[in-house]
Amino acid sequence: MKEFSLRLRELREKQCPVRSRKVTSELCGLHPDAVRRYERGEAVPDAKALEAIADYFEVSMDWLWRGENFKKSP
């Protein structure tokens, strides 16, 4: 969870340095406090929210949540 929070914060600050957490939340179609709560580790996103954030930042859900890209089993 901590790693997810850090990745989300780094993505937001790197790609949108002047955009607030509230605006980022709204652009992802989430509650205005969602990104703030995720970055602080106060809440865990459900699958729909995780997908919305990943789509917004154009990263995979797997990378956003686990820090690695999906790998197929042999």
N, C-alpha and C positions, 0 to 999 in steps of 0.2 A: 504493500500500500504506500509506504513512504516513497518508494522509487517512482510509482505512478505520479504521486503528487509533485515530485521534483521534475519529472519529464514534462508534465503539463505546464508547470510554471516556466520552465526553460523554453518550451515551444512558444508560449504566449509572449514572453519577453523578447525572444529572438525575432519572431515574425511580426509582432505587433507591439513594439516597445511603448507606444503611447496609448494603446488601447486598454481600457480598464477591464477588470474582471467581469464587471456587470455587462458591459457591451459585448464582450466575448461570449458570455453566457447567452445573451439574447440572440446573437448572430448564429449560435449553435442551436437555437430553438429550445433553450433550457430556462429554468427558473433564474431570475436575475442574480441570485446568490449562489448558484450552483458551482461555478468555477472557483469562487472564493472558498467555499466549503471543501471542494476537492483538493485544492492546493494546500489548505491547512490540515488536511487529513481528518476533517470533521465528518465527512460523509464519503460513501463509496458509490460511484456511478453504477446504475443498472446497465444492462446490455444496450438498451436504446440510447442512453446518454453517451456511453462510451463510443458507440458507432457515430453519433452526431459530432462528437469532438474529433474523432479520427478523420471523418470526412471533411470537416472544416479545415483542419490542419494538413490534410492530404498525407496522412501517415496510416499505417495499418493498425488495426485494433490490437493485434498481438504485440506490436512494438510498443504502443502506447501503454498497455497494461503490464507487459512482462519485460520489455526492453530488448526484445529480439524478434526477428521476423519468423513467420511460420515456416516450419520445415516438415516436409512430408516424410512419413516413415517409409523405410524401404520395403 
